[in-house]
Amino acid sequence: MAERQDTGRAHWGFLALFAGLGGYHLATLVFTAVTADRFAEVDVTDPPVLGPLLLLVFLPNVLLGLGPVVVSRWRGDGPERDFGLVPRARDIKVGLACGGLSLLFAWVLGVVLLRINRDTGSSLERIGALSGGQSVWLACAALFVFLGAPLTEELLTRGALWSALEHYKVPRYAILGLTALIFAFLHEESWRTISLFAQGLAIGAARMITGRVAASVVAHAANNLLPAVYLYVGAS
């Protein structure tokens, strides 16, 4: 049984959503334009250490969450009151349970999808290549995968979008499905769309049960723990 919602129904939720997505795509466009010709002469057998550039790779993702935060402060009551960002004990318990379920979905569906698609160049492998194998940059990247990405992506999907749909009285199970779908497409990895959708349902269930984004952030972080460890250990 879901407890009573602590967060408000944000009439400005779609504005926050589009602000986050707009910042993300603009930063991606600028980053691509600036770096397009920089690696033409790079020796792929002995790539340079690009650790500082690695941090810039995460800038578009940061803007996903920054849009909802800025709009919440401008039009709402601030991220904590609007979204419920400071985790409570129940948020952690529910989040860990839903995160475990998400990992199960990822493992089961991942096995199936890997049988279908063998060419699965992982974004984590590309990040590892940029680090040059240096521990400090790998640690920064792994930390962002574990904590930064869950926070920014949850602020956008289970924060801004969820609240906007609530404002227009969309049924909560429809909200769960819609936010999971946006979550899946946000990653732009078509071969993993089904798996990401199932994971989005599990992570979104934490938001639906508790009424707080903190729970879905915990679930998302639990889901990302193994990829973060893989990134650090695998590329070291």
Buried (B, 14 or more C-beta within 10 A) or exposed (E): EEEEBEBBBBEBBBBBBBBBBEBBEEBBEEBEEEEEEEEEEEEEEEBEEBBEBBBBBBBBBBBBBBBBBBBBEEBBEEBBEBBBBEBBEBBBBBBBBBBBBBBEBBEEBBEEBEEEEEEEEBBBEEBBBBBBEBEEBBBBBBEBBBBBBBBBBBBBBBBBBBBBBBBEEEEBEEBBBBBBBBBBBBBEBEBBBBBBBBBBBBBBBBBBBBBBBBBBBBBBBBBBBEBBEBBBEEBE
